[in-house]
Amino acid sequence: MISESGLYRTRRKDIGHVHDPQAIKKDQPEDSEESQESSRIICLSCKHPITHGDSALSVMGSHQHTQCNPAGIFFQFSCYNQASGCLVTGEATAEFSWFPGYFWQFACCSDCGTHLGWFFSGGKPNFFGLLNNKLTSQ
């Protein structure tokens, strides 16, 4: 199910505890690799610059990931090695980390405070996992 804000929220009870990450489709068509690398990535809520396409990073073999939190909500996010427009908040924790050996903290827009994803640290490399539906490119 896609909410009005575009957030992918699929609860486990809705899908019988079986999930095919490929079944969740992106809202927007994929850009060419060249335009993605040269694009500025901004907060969808306030248009504040967050990162840049050339900061895209592959983690565990992929730039984009789909993961489920303990409440059964699925998230699609992309990995970046830097996000100067993010404010990292909260205490770092390894609890329910999607990446073995990593701690996570919340990453919010430093301008409007919107939750944009997570900062993962403690492994190599440290990186941001930013929600695809909370960002747009310019």
C-alpha positions as CSV (number, residue, x, y, z in Angstrom):
1,M,0.0,0.0,0.0
2,I,1.3,3.5,-0.8
3,S,0.2,6.3,1.4
4,E,-0.6,9.8,0.2
5,S,2.9,10.9,1.1
6,G,4.4,8.1,-1.1
7,L,5.8,6.2,1.9
8,Y,5.9,2.5,1.2
9,R,4.1,1.0,4.2
10,T,3.3,-2.7,3.9
11,R,2.6,-4.5,7.1
12,R,3.4,-8.2,7.4
13,K,-0.2,-9.1,8.2
14,D,-1.1,-7.6,4.8
15,I,1.2,-9.9,2.9
16,G,1.1,-13.2,4.9
17,H,4.6,-12.9,6.2
18,V,6.1,-13.4,2.7
19,H,7.6,-10.5,1.0
20,D,9.2,-10.1,-2.4
21,P,11.3,-6.9,-2.3
22,Q,11.0,-6.7,-6.1
23,A,7.2,-6.4,-5.7
24,I,7.6,-2.8,-4.3
25,K,7.9,-0.5,-7.3
26,K,9.5,2.9,-7.3
27,D,7.3,6.0,-7.8
28,Q,9.7,7.5,-10.3
29,P,11.4,6.1,-13.3
30,E,15.1,5.4,-13.0
31,D,17.3,8.2,-14.2
32,S,20.3,7.4,-16.4
33,E,23.4,6.7,-14.4
34,E,25.1,9.8,-15.8
35,S,22.3,12.2,-14.8
36,Q,22.0,10.6,-11.4
37,E,25.7,11.1,-10.7
38,S,25.6,14.8,-11.6
39,S,22.3,15.6,-9.8
40,R,21.8,17.4,-6.6
41,I,19.6,15.5,-4.2
42,I,17.2,17.6,-2.1
43,C,14.6,17.2,0.7
44,L,11.2,16.7,-0.9
45,S,9.6,18.7,2.0
46,C,11.6,21.9,2.0
47,K,14.0,21.6,-1.0
48,H,17.1,21.8,1.2
49,P,20.2,20.3,-0.4
50,I,20.9,16.9,1.2
51,T,23.6,15.1,-0.9
52,H,24.8,14.7,-4.4
53,G,24.4,11.9,-6.9
54,D,28.1,11.3,-7.1
55,S,28.0,10.4,-3.4
56,A,26.1,7.2,-4.2
57,L,27.6,4.2,-2.6
58,S,27.1,0.4,-3.0
59,V,26.7,-1.4,0.4
60,M,26.5,-5.2,0.5
61,G,26.5,-5.2,-3.3
62,S,23.7,-2.6,-3.9
63,H,23.1,1.1,-3.9
64,Q,19.4,0.6,-3.2
65,H,17.9,-1.5,-0.5
66,T,14.4,-2.6,0.8
67,Q,14.3,-3.4,4.5
68,C,11.6,-4.1,7.1
69,N,11.5,-2.7,10.6
70,P,10.3,-4.6,13.7
71,A,6.8,-3.1,13.2
72,G,6.5,-4.7,9.8
73,I,7.0,-1.5,7.8
74,F,9.1,-1.7,4.6
75,F,11.4,1.0,3.5
76,Q,13.2,1.7,0.2
77,F,16.4,3.6,0.6
78,S,19.6,4.4,-1.2
79,C,23.1,4.6,0.3
80,Y,25.4,7.6,0.2
81,N,28.9,8.2,1.6
82,Q,28.0,11.7,2.7
83,A,24.9,13.8,3.3
84,S,25.9,17.3,4.5
85,G,22.3,18.4,4.5
86,C,21.4,15.8,7.2
87,L,21.5,16.2,11.0
88,V,22.3,12.9,12.7
89,T,20.3,12.4,15.9
90,G,19.8,9.9,18.7
91,E,22.2,7.5,20.3
92,A,23.9,5.0,18.1
93,T,22.4,1.5,18.5
94,A,23.1,-1.9,16.9
95,E,19.5,-3.1,17.9
96,F,17.6,-4.2,14.8
97,S,20.4,-3.0,12.5
98,W,19.9,-4.1,8.9
99,F,23.6,-4.2,8.3
100,P,25.7,-6.6,10.4
101,G,28.4,-4.8,12.4
102,Y,26.8,-1.4,12.0
103,F,25.2,0.9,14.5
104,W,22.4,3.3,13.3
105,Q,21.1,6.7,14.2
106,F,18.3,8.8,12.7
107,A,19.2,11.2,9.8
108,C,16.9,14.2,9.5
109,C,16.9,17.2,7.2
110,S,19.0,19.9,8.9
111,D,16.6,22.5,7.6
112,C,13.0,21.3,8.3
113,G,13.7,18.3,10.5
114,T,11.9,15.7,8.3
115,H,13.1,12.1,8.9
116,L,15.1,11.2,5.8
117,G,16.7,7.9,6.8
118,W,19.5,6.6,8.9
119,F,23.3,7.1,9.4
120,F,25.1,3.8,9.8
121,S,28.5,3.7,11.6
122,G,30.9,1.3,13.1
123,G,31.6,-0.7,9.9
124,K,33.6,0.3,6.9
125,P,32.5,2.5,5.4
126,N,30.1,4.7,7.4
127,F,27.2,5.7,5.3
128,F,23.7,7.3,5.1
129,G,20.7,5.2,4.0
130,L,18.3,7.8,2.7
131,L,14.6,7.1,2.0
132,N,13.9,7.3,-1.7
133,N,10.4,8.8,-1.2
134,K,11.6,11.7,1.0
135,L,14.1,13.0,-1.6
136,T,14.1,14.3,-5.1
137,S,16.8,15.3,-7.5
138,Q,17.5,18.7,-9.1
